[in-house]
């Protein structure tokens, strides 16, 4: 019913052949089923090498990204479409069935005003052809609601549902994240129920982005809500042990969120699996 995964930032700030060769054997030893590959610069990923390595270790790939500031969907729809199409080609080459993240804007960009209908219309214009192309490739396109300090456009599951309806393509998903839910939502069950089957991919992140089980996220409420429906979900731990400087700046990560990656793998991941199992996931 669920697969557990890990964002590649646990091991390195970006996907390189060398970093992947070090990370994937460890991921396999810990039973990780999905690795989320960042596509901030899609063409930088050696697709042939990555696909062979993933196959060797029996791990499925997913992809995530945010848009460059000169290609934000709500300001430059054509540039956003072009960037996302390039990323889709790489995601498809890797064998991904999901590509999500901040697929509508640059991370950390805020207008200083509430979102407008015109901004949402431009996002829909940019993402509609991308969603159709993704469908041809068997890829679900995710839109991640982020907290108010990282975007003004999409903060809650309810806004995500409305935007997916506006875009109007069937292979779209609301890419929920417990870190953002902890800030923007009234609890953890409500957004799961609001998004329903559209929340097929979820980031599991503690309230300080550190080791799951050591903060204020109510994991039992979250997993309890998931257990109410038979939706198959990928649950991907996102704990930023390593980050490229530009992303660390956008996320305002100024200090280590965990002692090291072993704390996530040896403490946080088993905790999440145990709580999920307790709710028969």
C-alpha positions in Angstrom: 0.0 0.0 0.0 2.9 2.3 0.6 6.6 2.5 -0.4 9.2 4.3 1.6 11.7 6.5 -0.1 14.4 9.0 0.5 15.3 12.4 -1.1 18.8 12.2 -2.5 19.8 15.3 -0.5 20.4 12.9 2.4 23.7 12.0 0.7 24.7 14.8 -1.5 23.5 18.3 -2.7 23.1 17.1 -6.3 23.0 13.9 -8.2 26.4 12.9 -9.7 27.6 9.6 -10.7 30.1 9.5 -7.9 27.6 10.5 -5.2 25.0 8.0 -6.6 27.5 5.1 -6.5 28.1 5.8 -2.8 24.5 6.4 -1.9 22.5 3.7 -3.6 24.2 0.7 -2.0 23.5 2.2 1.4 19.9 3.0 0.4 19.4 -0.6 -0.6 20.8 -1.9 2.7 18.2 0.2 4.5 15.4 -1.2 2.4 14.6 2.1 0.7 12.4 1.5 -2.3 12.3 5.0 -3.9 15.0 7.6 -4.4 13.9 11.1 -5.3 16.4 12.6 -7.7 16.6 16.4 -7.9 16.4 17.8 -11.4 17.3 21.4 -10.7 19.6 21.2 -13.8 18.0 18.3 -15.7 20.7 17.8 -18.3 23.4 17.4 -15.6 22.1 13.9 -14.7 23.8 11.0 -16.6 20.6 9.2 -17.4 22.2 6.0 -18.7 24.5 5.6 -15.7 21.7 6.5 -13.2 19.2 4.1 -14.7 21.7 1.2 -14.6 22.7 1.9 -11.0 19.0 2.1 -9.9 18.3 -1.2 -11.6 21.4 -2.8 -10.0 20.1 -2.0 -6.5 16.4 -2.5 -7.1 15.4 1.0 -6.3 12.7 3.0 -8.2 13.4 6.7 -9.1 11.2 9.7 -8.7 12.1 13.3 -9.6 11.6 16.7 -8.1 12.5 20.3 -8.9 11.7 23.9 -8.6 11.7 26.4 -11.5 14.4 29.0 -12.2 13.3 32.5 -11.5 13.4 33.4 -15.2 11.0 30.5 -15.9 8.3 30.8 -13.2 5.0 29.6 -14.5 3.0 32.5 -13.1 5.3 35.1 -14.8 6.7 33.3 -17.9 4.5 30.4 -18.8 6.3 29.6 -22.1 9.7 29.4 -20.3 8.2 27.2 -17.5 6.7 24.8 -20.1 10.1 24.6 -21.9 12.0 23.9 -18.6 9.5 21.3 -17.4 9.5 19.5 -20.8 13.3 19.2 -20.6 13.0 17.8 -17.1 10.3 15.4 -18.2 12.6 13.9 -20.8 15.2 13.3 -18.2 12.7 11.9 -15.7 11.3 9.6 -18.4 14.8 8.4 -19.3 15.4 7.6 -15.6 12.3 5.5 -15.5 10.3 7.8 -13.1 6.6 7.6 -12.8 6.4 10.8 -10.7 7.9 14.2 -11.1 6.9 16.8 -8.5 8.1 19.6 -6.3 7.6 23.3 -6.9 6.7 22.8 -10.5 4.9 26.2 -10.7 7.5 28.7 -9.3 10.9 29.3 -8.0 11.5 28.2 -4.4 11.5 31.1 -2.0 9.9 33.6 -4.5 7.0 35.7 -3.1 5.2 38.6 -4.7 4.4 40.2 -1.3 0.7 40.0 -2.2 -2.0 37.2 -2.2 -2.1 35.0 -5.4 -4.2 36.4 -8.2 -6.5 34.7 -10.7 -4.2 35.9 -13.5 -1.2 34.1 -11.8 -3.2 30.8 -11.5 -4.3 31.1 -15.1 -0.7 31.4 -16.3 0.3 28.4 -14.2 -2.5 26.4 -15.8 -1.4 27.6 -19.2 2.2 26.5 -18.5 1.4 23.1 -16.9 -1.4 21.9 -19.1 0.8 20.8 -22.0 3.4 19.4 -19.6 0.7 17.3 -17.9 -0.4 15.9 -21.2 3.1 15.1 -22.3 3.8 13.5 -18.9 0.7 11.3 -19.3 2.1 10.1 -22.6 5.2 9.0 -20.7 3.3 7.4 -17.8 4.4 10.1 -15.4 2.2 11.8 -12.8 3.0 15.5 -12.4 3.0 16.7 -8.8 2.4 20.3 -7.5 3.8 20.8 -3.9 2.0 23.2 -1.6 4.8 25.0 0.4 4.6 27.3 3.4 4.0 31.0 3.2 7.6 31.8 3.6 8.6 29.9 0.5 5.8 30.8 -1.9 2.6 33.0 -2.0 1.0 30.8 -4.7 0.2 27.4 -3.2 0.2 26.8 0.6 -2.6 24.3 1.4 -4.1 21.1 0.1 -7.4 23.0 -0.6 -5.5 25.4 -2.9 -3.9 22.4 -4.5 -7.2 20.8 -5.3 -8.5 24.1 -6.8 -5.4 24.5 -9.0 -5.5 20.9 -10.2 -9.2 21.4 -11.1 -8.2 24.6 -13.0 -5.5 22.8 -15.0 -8.0 20.0 -15.7 -5.6 17.1 -16.5 -6.2 13.6 -14.9 -2.5 12.7 -14.2 -1.9 15.6 -11.7 -1.2 15.0 -8.0 -1.0 17.2 -4.9 2.5 16.6 -3.6 1.9 17.1 0.2 4.8 17.6 2.6 4.4 17.3 6.4 6.8 20.2 7.0 4.6 22.6 5.2 1.4 21.0 6.5 2.7 21.6 10.0 2.8 25.3 9.3 -0.2 25.9 7.0 -2.8 23.2 7.8 -5.1 22.7 10.8 -3.7 19.3 11.6 -2.5 16.4 9.5 -5.6 14.4 8.8 -7.6 17.3 7.1 -5.2 17.8 4.2 -4.9 14.1 3.5 -8.7 13.9 3.4 -9.0 17.1 1.3 -6.6 15.8 -1.3 -7.9 12.3 -1.2 -6.6 10.0 -4.0 -4.8 13.0 -5.5 -2.2 12.9 -2.7 -0.4 9.9 -4.1 3.1 11.2 -3.2 4.0 12.7 0.2 7.1 14.1 1.7 7.7 13.0 5.3 9.6 15.7 7.0 9.9 16.6 10.7 8.8 20.0 12.0 12.5 21.2 11.9 13.3 19.2 8.8 15.4 16.9 11.0 15.0 13.3 12.3 11.4 12.1 12.1 9.9 11.4 15.5 11.9 14.1 17.3 9.7 17.1 16.6 6.1 18.2 16.6 4.6 16.4 13.6 1.7 14.2 14.7 2.6 11.1 12.8 -0.2 9.0 14.2 -2.8 11.5 13.0 -1.1 11.5 9.5 -0.9 7.7 9.1 -4.3 7.3 10.7 -5.8 9.5 7.9 -3.9 7.6 5.2 -5.3 4.3 6.6 -8.8 5.4 5.9 -8.4 4.8 2.1 -6.7 2.2 0.0 -4.7 4.8 -2.0 -1.3 3.5 -2.9 1.3 6.2 -1.9 5.0 6.8 -2.0 6.2 8.2 1.3 9.5 9.9 0.8 11.6 11.2 3.7 12.9 14.7 3.0 15.6 15.7 5.5 18.1 18.2 4.2 21.4 17.0 5.5 23.1 18.3 2.4 21.8 21.1 0.2 23.2 23.2 -2.6 23.8 26.8 -1.4 21.0 28.3 -3.5 18.4 25.9 -2.1 19.7 26.2 1.5 19.2 30.0 1.1 15.7 29.7 -0.3 14.7 27.3 2.5 16.5 29.4 5.2 18.5 26.4 6.4 21.3 27.9 8.4 22.3 25.1 10.7 22.4 21.3 10.6 19.0 19.7 10.9 20.4 16.3 12.0 23.7 15.0 13.4 24.3 13.1 10.2 22.5 10.9 7.7 22.8 7.9 9.9 20.5 9.6 12.4 17.8 9.7 9.6 18.5 6.2 8.4 18.9 4.4 11.8 16.4 6.4 13.9 14.0 8.4 11.8 13.3 5.8 9.1 12.6 2.9 11.5 10.3 5.2 13.5 8.2 6.0 10.5 8.0 2.4 9.4 6.9 1.4 12.9 4.2 4.0 13.1 3.0 3.2 9.6 2.8 -0.5 10.4 0.9 0.3 13.6 -1.8 1.9 11.3 -1.7 -1.2 9.0 -0.1 0.7 6.1 
